[in-house]
Amino acid sequence: MKKVIVYGIPNCDTTKKALSWFKKNAVAVEFHDYKIAGIGKEKLTGWINKAGIDIVMNKRSTTWRELPVTVQQTITGTDAAIKLMIENTSLIKRPVIEYRAKLLIGYDEGALKKEFL
């Protein structure tokens, strides 16, 4: 089986659900903690190219809502969004799961079952 990488933050409920699901179903994963390891422009660009900025960047998050409106209004393109997500990794929807050439964003048990069982 190819390596499965779960990107997220350890105290995030949806990331915890995904990691728990993988453990329960005996699927080995590598965990990438944004808070410790950060995230690069190239990785975010690849995710956005595959899934779209509206899927990758979580504008419903507390972090987004707590940003000043003046900062929110500056996010008019992909480059500005990527810069902000690198600075505030909590703006990235979680978890992001990479497997083979696939990308799953957010916790969806049905998608996990379809892909891994």
N, C-alpha and C positions, 0 to 999 in steps of 0.2 A: 504494500500500500504506500502511496506517495505521502509525503509529510503534510500534515494538517497544521496550519498556524492560526491561532486565535489571537487577534489583536484586541486589546481593551484595557480596562482599568480594573484592578482586583476588587475594589469595593462597589462596583457597578452591579446592580441586581441582574440585568440581562446578561452580562458577561458571566456572572456566577451561575446562572441557569444553564448557559451553554457549556461551561466547563463541567458542571455537574452531569449534564446529559452525556457528554463524551465519556466521562469517567464511568457512569452507570452502564454504558454500552461498550465499554472496553475499547474505545478508540483513542489511540495515543495522539496527543497533541503537543505542540510547542506553544507556550504562552508568551506573547510579546506585550509587556506592560508599557503603555505610552508614557506613564509618569516617570519611569526609570530610563527606558531606552529611547524615548522620543519617537518621532516619525519624520521621514524625509520627504522632500518635495517630489522626488521621482515616484515614490510609493503612492502618495496622494494623487498625483497626476494619473498614474495607471488606474487607480480605483475610480477616479472621476471619469476617465475615458471609457471604462467598462460599465459603470453603473449610473453616472450622472451626478452632478454637484448636489442636486436636491435630495439624493439618497445618502450620499456620503456625509454631507454637512447637516448636523441636527439643529435646525432652527427652532425646534420645540423644546430644546434643553433649557435648564435653569441658567446655564452659563451664557447662552445666547440672550435670554431675556434680561440678564443682569448687565449686559454690555450697554454702554451709553448709546442712545439712538444715533448720535453723530458717528460712532464707530460702525454700527450696523449699516448705516447709509453708505459707507465707503466700500462695502462689499458688493461691487457691481460686476465683477468678473472672476474668472477662475483663479487668476494669479493672486488677487487680493484675498480670496477665500482660502487658498492654500496657505498663504502667509499667516493668516489669522488662526487656522487650524494647527499649524506648527507651533505657534505661540500658546494656543489654548487647546490642548489635545482633547479636552472634555467636549469640544464642539463636534468631534467625529462620532457619528452614530456607532453604537456598540451592540454586540461585538462585530468585528469584521473577520470573516473566516475565509482563508485561502486554502484551496485544495486543488491540485492539478492546475488547470488553467481557469478554474471557477472561482467565483467570489460570492459569498453569502453575507449579507449585511443585515444586522438585527437578529433577534432570536425568533426563529420560526421552527418549531419542533417538527412540523410536517416536512419542511424542506430538508431538515437534518436526517429524518428517517429515510426519505427518498434517496438522499445522496450517500448515506453511510451504512444503511442496514440492508 
